[in-house]
Amino acid sequence: MQKTALVLGGGGFIGGHIGNKLKDEGFYVRIVDIKPKHDFWDHNKICDEYIEGDLRNPRVVEKIMHPIEGNNGFDEVYQLAADMGGAGYIFTGENDANVMHNSAMINLNVAFEASRQGVKKVFYSSSACMYPEHNQLDPNNPNCEESSAYPANPDSEYGWEKLFSERLFLAFNRNYDLDVRVARFHNIFGPMGTWTGGKEKAPAAMCRKAAETPDGGELEVWGTGQQTRSFLYIDECVEAVLRFVRQDKFMGPVNIGSEEMVTINELAQMTIDLSGKNITIKNIDGEEFYGKYGFPCPVGVMGRNSDNKLYQEKMNWSVSQPLKVGMKFTFQWIDKQVKTFQPQQ
């Protein structure tokens, strides 16, 4: 019998890549997203069904969770749907109510229906944003070990909602035997994702800025640029997720990310080098930023880096691709998008 998978939020960046991988593996793939279509993927490539639906509506979730004909329940459900974006969306405070309400409603509906409809496994994508702010003040020594999550003190409402939903899915495991896997993503990036409009993540934003900036110009970096982060390329993310989902010894939560930590200025310079242009980094902070954008400079915590010891211990596998390799692929793709949609005169 053909295996079946349901990808919630499959119209988004990570969901599209997971759908593509599952389809290549021979799964019957149903994607559900609030968007009428994926921005970049051909639907025939990533799924057998693409359903436009609002997962905040319990009736919609009940309907789309129904098993494929001839199947007793989805073999794998990937819950990636969320109201989210980059720093300009998450950290200004202007979207906090929507972020918490929309994502919590989705997860409440999904956990409940999955427990009722014979789903065999559910993957929930949490985020490194749920780690305590006080463990991420030192840019050179952030602590993002899984056991450091409590006492809880995320730096954003997005992080608080992620922490709540982790506990939600694990509670459904304890009380209703829902087989769950919970992973905390650390800055996943790559082609076929949002690269403009305010919801793009830092690697995509840097690639867009470098592609758009003329030779001899300036590339704007929010904050001092000394904030540290690690970034994981999408192909390794998908591999890590599928390995995690398909083992039966460990539910998580567990980090999925890279341990190659860089400053934001180093990320910007890497992108400039890939562009081949002579571009200067311009850091914008404090009053200068406020005057330009009308809200405080959204930079997030000072330091964040994936701690992969637990994943390596449980899965006997680790990510290995250097950041620069993934950034090269990403810059080439975004540079093409910029030239296609914003042709030079």
N, C-alpha and C positions, 0 to 999 in steps of 0.2 A: 504494500500500500504506500502511495506517495505521502511523504511527510508534509505537514502544513505549518506555516508560520504566519503570524500576525504582527505587522510592524506599525506601531502607533507613533505618529509623528514621522512617518516615512516620507513625507513631502519635504522634510528638512535635510540638513547636511549629513549627519551621522546615519539617520534612518535610511536615506537613499543609498548610501554605501552598503549598509547591512542588507537591505533588500536585494541589491545587485549581487552580493556574495551568496545569499541564500538561493536566489534564482539560479545562479551558476551551479550550485550544489544539487539542483533538482527538486527543491522544495516548491510546493504550491504556495505562493506568497500573496497575501492580502495586505495592502497598505491603506491606512486611514489617516487623513490629515485635514485640518481646517482649510487648507489651501486647495483650490480646484485642480492644481497640477503641480508637479515638481518644477522648480525654476530652471533646472538644467538637465536632468535625466530624462531620457525617453522611457515612458512608462512600460513599454514592452520589454525593456531591458531589465527593469528592477522588480516587476511584479506581474501577477496574473490578474489581479483586481486592484483598481485604485478607487477608493471611496472617499468622496468629500463629506466630512462629518465633523460636528462640534462635540468633542469628547467631554465637555462640561455637562452635556445633556445625558442623563442616565439612560434614557430610552435609546439614544443613539448607540451607547456603549453596549447595552443589552443586545441590540440588533447585530452589530458588527462582530460581537464575540461569539455568535452562533457558529458551531463547527461547519466546516466545508462538508458538503454532501458525501456520505460514505465514511466520515471520520467521526470519532467519538469526542474529539476536542482538540484544539490546536496543540501541536507538539511543542512549539516555542512561541512565546509572546514577548515582544521587545517593547517596553514602555519607555519611549523617548520623548513623548509629547510634553511640552512645557511652554510657558510664557517666559522667554529668556532672550538674552542678547549680550553684547559686549559691555564694557565699562560705561559707555555713554548712555546705556539703557538701564543697567542694573544699579549703578552706584550714585545716580543723581538724586534718588529719593522720590522722583516724580511718578514712578510706575510701581511703587511698592504694593499698593492695594491690589492692583490688577495681577501682579506677579504672584502674590500669595493666594489670592482667591482663585484665579484661573487654574494654576497648577495643582492646588490642593483639590479642587473639584474633580479634575481629571483623574488624579490618583485615587481618590475615594471611590469613584465609579469603577475604575479599572480593577482595583483590588477586590471589590465586592463581586463584580460579575465574573472575574476569573475564578473565584472560589466557588461559584455556582455552576459554571458551565464546563467543567471537566478539563480545564487547561492543564497541561502536563508540567510546563515550566514557564515562569515569568521572570524576565530580566528587568530590573529597574535601574535607570541611569541617574544616580545621584551626582554630586559635584564636590570638588575640593573646597568650594565656597562655604561648606558647612563646618570647616575646621575653625577653632577658636581664634579670634583676632589676636589675643595676647600671645599666642604661639608663633605669630608671623610678623612680629615687629622688627626683628633683626633680619635684614635682607641677606645676610651671609649664613645664617643658621636657623632657617624656619623649621618648625616641627610639624610635619604632616603624617606622622605615624598613625595608623588607624586607632590605636588605643588612646590617642590624645584628644579624641573628639569631646570627651566630658572631663570637667564641667564645661557645658556648651556655651559658646559666645561668638557665633558667626558675625562677620562685619556687615552683613546685608540681610534684608528680609528674604531675598532669594535663597540664601544659605539656610535660614531658619526653616523655610518651607521644605527644602531638600532634607533636612534632618528629621522633620516631622514625618515626611513620606517614607524615609527609610524605616522608621519605627512602625509606620502603618503596615507596610508589606511584611515586615518580620512578625508583627502581631497576627496577621492573617495566616502566616505559617504556623505559629504556635496554636492558634485557636481553630483553624479550619484546614490545616494540613496543606495549604497552598505552597507548592514547591517554588521557592523564590531564589533569585540571585541579585545581590545588591552591590554595585560598583560605583566608586567615586572617580569621575573623570577629571583629569587635569589638563585643561586647555588643548582640546583636540583641534587639529587644523588640516587643511589640504584643499584640493580642487573640488569643484561642484558644490560650493557653499556660499553663504552670504558674504559679499565683499564690499558692499556699500550700503548707505541708507541709515546707519546708526546702530544696527544690531550686529555688525561684524565684530569678530574677535581680533585681538592684537595682531597676529600674524597676517591675517587678511587685510587689516587696515594699513599695516606697514607696506605690504606689497602694492596695494592700491595707490598709496601716497607716492611711493617710489616710481610707479609706472606713470602717474600723472604729473610729477614734478619735472620741470625742464632741466636740462643740464645746466649746472651753475646755480640752481635754486636751493630752497630750504625745505627740509622735511620736518614737520611738526610732531613733537613727542610730548604727550601730556605728563606733567609732573617733572621731577628731577631726572627721570630716566634711570635712576639707580635702583628702582624696584626690581626684584628678581622673580623670575618665573621659569617653569619648564613647560615644554610644548611637545605633544605627541602627534606624529603623523597618522592620518586616518587609516591607512592600510594596517599599521601595527595595532591600532585601536580595535579594528574589526577582528583581527586575529586573536587578540587578548580576550575580547568579549566572548567569542565563540568557544574558545578553550574553557573559559570560566563557566559558561552556561552548560556545557556538555560533560561536566564532571559531577559526581554525586557525593563528594565528601565535605563540601565547604559552601556555605551560603553567602559569606561576606558579613559585613561590608569590607570591601577591599579596594585599594587604589589601583587605577589603571592610568598610567602616565609615564613620562620619561623622567629620568634623574639627571638629565643634562641641563643644569641651571644656568641661565644667562640674565644679564640686566636687560631692561627694555631698550636702553641705548645700544647695547650690543646686538640685540635683535634688529633694531633699526639699521645699524651699520652693516649687518649681514645682508639685509635686503638691498641697501644702496649698492653694495659690492656686486650683488647679483644683477642689478640693473645696468651696471657698467657706466653709470653717470657720475659726474662730480657734483655731489649733493651734500649740503651741510645740515647737520642735525640742529634743530632749534627747539629747546625745551621751553614749554609754556606752563607756568605754575602760578598759584596765588591770585593776586588782584588782576594781573594781566589776563589770565584765563577767564576769570569771572567777567571782566569787561567785554571779552570777545564772545563768550557763549551764554552768559546770563545765569550760570550756576557754578557751584564750587568745582574745582578740578577733580574729576573722578579717577582716582588712581588705584583704588583697592588697597589691600594690605601691602606692606613693604617687602615681604618675602614669602614665596610659596614654591615648594618643590615636591614632587611626588616621592614618597618613600615606598620602594617596591619590595622590601624584604618579605613581607607577608605573602604577596602574590608569588614571588619566586619560590618560597618555601612550600606553598600549597600546590602550585601548578608545575613546578620544575621547568619554568620557561621564563624568558625575560625579553623585553624589547631591546633592540640593538641599533636601529638606524640613527645615524647622526642627524642633528637638527638641520644642518645645512643642506642635506640631501632632500629632505621633505620641503624645505623652504625654496629650493630651486624649482621643484615641480610646481609648487603653489604659485611662485612668482610668474613662471612662464604662462600658467593658466590665467591668472588675473591680468597680466599684461595684455593678453589676447582679448580678454573681456573689455578692458579699458579702450583698446584700439577699435574694437568692434562697435561699442556703444557710444564712445566719445571720440570719433575720428578727428585726427589733427587736420587743421585747415592749411 
